[in-house]
């Protein structure tokens, strides 16, 4: 009987121990599951925070890149502007030079050629001079001839006209009477060279075909010849 009680007591003790072991195992498993869950949640939270940090870093990098890109764009724009301004400046300079050249050429084209026949030192012909002046007038031609000593002093222009007809352009020049008086005091060669200086200078300067010259409104006559009617270009060979 005592043996049976002892066995029952031992059996009960074993059952209680086994139950305690089972309970401890279940509790330990639950605890481990909870720890795993907490660790998983903590890992996810860390991952989430890390992702947020990475996103912030990327945003900062993009914000940093945007000003740099803007600076590069501004720099390119400035360079393009400078290049454009430089090109415009060069074009403007070229245009100014071209305009200046055109103006100079225009001024030259508007100038007129003055051709003068001046008796040479040998009294057998004329030295021809050609000059570009702003405007050619009969007074200028006569003034130049007087100044060069080609015709008598104080000779002036009384009247001047141009007649375009069947025989071409004919000039009509009336000089002061002292021109004829000067011719009367010259020899044949002298009066020929003097008259030729006036005739040739006017014909070449005005590109005319002939010229009528009077003095004080009358035909010029000397003891050697009469300069009546239309006179043509004088040849140096005839002065001898």
C-alpha positions in Angstrom: 0.0 0.0 0.0 2.8 2.3 1.0 4.6 1.3 -2.2 1.6 2.2 -4.3 1.2 5.6 -2.7 4.8 6.3 -3.2 4.6 5.4 -6.8 1.5 7.6 -7.3 3.3 10.4 -5.6 6.3 10.1 -7.8 4.1 9.8 -10.9 2.2 12.9 -9.9 5.5 14.7 -9.4 6.7 13.7 -12.8 3.4 14.9 -14.4 3.7 18.2 -12.6 7.3 18.6 -13.7 6.5 17.7 -17.3 3.6 20.1 -17.2 5.9 22.8 -15.9 8.5 22.0 -18.6 5.7 22.2 -21.2 4.4 25.5 -19.8 7.9 26.9 -19.7 8.5 25.8 -23.3 5.3 27.4 -24.5 6.0 30.6 -22.6 9.6 30.7 -24.0 8.3 30.2 -27.5 5.8 33.0 -27.1 8.5 35.2 -25.8 10.8 34.4 -28.7 8.0 35.1 -31.2 7.3 38.4 -29.5 11.0 39.3 -29.5 11.2 38.3 -33.3 8.1 40.5 -34.0 9.6 43.4 -32.1 12.9 43.0 -33.8 11.2 42.8 -37.2 9.2 45.9 -36.5 12.3 47.7 -35.2 14.2 46.6 -38.4 11.3 47.9 -40.6 11.3 51.2 -38.7 15.1 51.5 -39.2 14.7 50.7 -42.9 11.9 53.3 -43.2 14.1 56.0 -41.4 17.0 55.1 -43.7 14.8 55.4 -46.8 13.6 58.8 -45.6 17.2 59.9 -45.0 18.2 58.7 -48.5 15.2 60.6 -50.0 16.3 63.8 -48.2 19.9 63.4 -49.4 18.6 62.9 -53.0 16.5 66.0 -52.7 19.4 68.0 -51.4 21.6 66.8 -54.2 19.0 67.7 -56.8 18.6 71.2 -55.2 22.4 71.6 -55.3 22.5 70.5 -58.9 19.7 72.9 -60.0 21.6 76.1 -59.0 24.8 74.7 -60.7 22.8 73.9 -63.8 21.2 77.3 -63.6 24.7 78.9 -63.3 25.9 76.9 -66.3 22.8 78.0 -68.3 23.4 81.6 -67.2 27.0 81.3 -68.1 26.2 79.8 -71.5 23.6 82.5 -72.0 26.1 85.2 -71.0 28.7 83.7 -73.4 26.2 83.6 -76.1 25.1 87.2 -75.4 28.8 88.3 -75.4 29.4 86.5 -78.6 26.3 88.0 -80.2 27.2 91.5 -79.0 30.8 91.0 -80.2 29.5 89.8 -83.6 27.0 92.7 -83.7 29.8 95.1 -82.8 32.0 93.7 -85.6 29.0 93.9 -88.0 28.4 97.4 -86.9 32.0 98.3 -87.5 32.0 96.7 -90.9 28.8 98.6 -91.8 30.3 101.8 -90.6 33.4 101.2 -92.7 31.3 100.3 -95.7 29.1 103.4 -95.2 32.3 105.6 -94.9 33.7 104.0 -98.1 30.4 104.5 -99.9 30.3 108.1 -98.7 33.8 108.7 -99.9 33.1 107.1 -103.2 29.9 109.1 -103.5 31.8 112.3 -102.7 34.4 111.4 -105.3 31.7 110.6 -107.9 30.0 114.0 -107.2 33.3 115.9 -107.7 34.0 117.3 -111.1 37.2 117.3 -113.1 38.9 120.6 -114.0 41.3 120.4 -116.9 43.6 123.3 -117.6 45.9 123.9 -120.5 48.9 126.1 -119.6 51.4 127.3 -122.2 54.8 125.6 -121.7 58.2 127.2 -121.3 59.1 126.6 -124.9 56.0 128.3 -126.1 55.2 125.5 -128.5 52.3 123.8 -126.6 50.6 123.4 -123.3 51.1 121.5 -120.1 47.9 119.8 -119.1 46.7 119.6 -115.5 43.7 117.7 -114.2 42.2 118.3 -110.7 39.0 117.0 -108.9 37.0 119.9 -107.4 33.6 120.1 -105.8 32.1 122.2 -108.6 33.4 123.6 -111.9 32.3 127.0 -113.0 33.5 129.3 -115.9 34.8 131.8 -113.3 36.9 129.1 -111.7 38.5 128.1 -115.0 39.3 131.7 -116.0 40.5 132.5 -112.4 42.9 129.5 -112.6 44.2 130.5 -116.0 44.8 134.0 -114.8 46.5 132.8 -111.7 48.8 130.5 -113.8 49.7 133.4 -116.1 48.1 131.7 -119.1 45.9 134.7 -120.0 46.1 138.4 -119.2 45.5 139.7 -115.7 42.1 140.9 -114.6 40.2 139.0 -117.3 36.7 138.0 -116.1 33.7 136.2 -117.3 30.9 138.4 -118.6 28.5 135.6 -119.6 28.4 131.8 -120.3 26.0 129.5 -121.9 25.6 125.9 -123.3 23.7 124.9 -126.4 23.0 121.3 -127.2 22.3 121.1 -130.9 22.8 119.0 -134.0 26.6 119.6 -133.9 26.8 118.5 -130.2 27.4 120.6 -127.2 28.5 124.1 -128.1 29.7 126.6 -125.4 29.2 130.3 -125.6 31.7 132.4 -123.6 31.9 136.2 -123.4 35.0 137.6 -121.6 35.8 141.1 -120.5 37.2 143.3 -123.3 40.7 143.4 -121.8 41.2 139.8 -123.0 41.1 141.0 -126.6 43.4 143.9 -125.8 45.9 141.5 -124.3 45.9 139.3 -127.5 46.6 142.4 -129.7 49.9 142.9 -127.8 51.1 139.3 -128.6 52.7 137.7 -131.5 51.2 134.9 -133.6 52.4 132.1 -131.3 51.5 134.0 -128.2 47.9 134.7 -129.2 47.5 131.1 -130.4 48.7 129.6 -127.2 46.6 132.1 -125.1 43.4 131.5 -127.0 44.2 127.7 -127.1 44.5 127.7 -123.3 41.0 129.0 -123.0 39.4 126.9 -125.7 41.0 123.6 -124.8 40.4 124.1 -121.0 36.7 124.7 -121.5 36.2 122.0 -124.1 37.9 119.3 -122.0 36.4 120.4 -118.7 32.8 120.5 -120.1 33.3 117.7 -122.6 32.0 120.0 -125.3 32.4 119.8 -129.1 33.0 123.5 -129.7 33.0 127.0 -128.2 32.3 130.5 -129.3 34.4 133.2 -127.6 33.8 136.9 -127.6 35.2 139.8 -125.7 33.0 142.6 -124.5 30.2 141.1 -126.7 32.2 141.4 -129.9 34.2 139.0 -132.1 37.8 138.9 -131.2 40.1 140.0 -134.1 43.8 140.5 -134.1 46.3 141.6 -136.7 46.9 137.9 -137.4 43.5 136.2 -137.3 39.8 136.5 -136.5 38.4 134.1 -133.8 34.8 134.2 -135.2 32.3 131.4 -134.9 32.7 128.0 -133.3 36.2 127.1 -132.3 37.4 123.5 -132.0 40.2 122.0 -130.1 43.6 123.7 -130.7 46.5 121.5 -131.8 50.0 122.3 -130.3 51.6 121.7 -133.7 49.8 124.7 -135.3 51.3 127.1 -132.8 54.7 127.0 -134.5 
